[in-house]
Amino acid sequence: MGNRLSKIATRTGDDGSTGLGDGSRTAKDSLRVHAMGDVDELNSHIGLLLCDDLPPELREELISIQHDLFDIGGELCIPGYTIITADQVAWLDGLLAKYNADLPPLKDFILPGGSRAAAQAHICRTVCRRAERAIVSLGKVDAINDNPRQYMNRLSDLFFVLSRVLNRYAGTGDVQWEKNRKRD
């Protein structure tokens, strides 16, 4: 891997194609590349979230999620390759249950916002949903493992829950949507 990454500007993509992990090439605007790019963008947004003040246990869980997302990118990059397991999806289910346990029930919609970390978690949620849609689209034309799609579905839910957790951690609260809000 070290030798492979020693030369970043290869110029092999100047024709609008990119290399996949199995050595094949595909168009840079293919569904597979879109899915990989959306997962990569999500990972970058999590990196930005990690720059905020976070509970230490959550920080470690987010770093584990970043590693899983890198694995999902690898799975998408190599047609027919499988690395993400049902256990990883179940781990997210456990995190959802853990973080949801202490939150008050929602009675209204909430808006993205509150603390900076919560707002960033909402950005992660929306990028995650886009990555999930890209994986669904790819799965309609190429056979792929179900686990990455399921992982992204759980992860987007987790980021919604984490936005609420992070607002409580910061001492703010959920930002409530106000139906028929009056303007001054």
Secondary structure, 3 states (H helix, E strand, C coil): CCCCCCCCCCCCCCCCEEECCCCCEEECCCHHHHHHHHHHHHHHHHHHHCCCCCCHHHHHHHHHHHHHHHHHHHHHHCCCCCCCCHHHHHHHHHHHHHHHCCCCCCCCCEECCCCHHHHHHHHHHHHHHHHHHHHHHHHHHCCCCHHHHHHHHHHHHHHHHHHHHHHHHCCCCCEECCCCCCCC
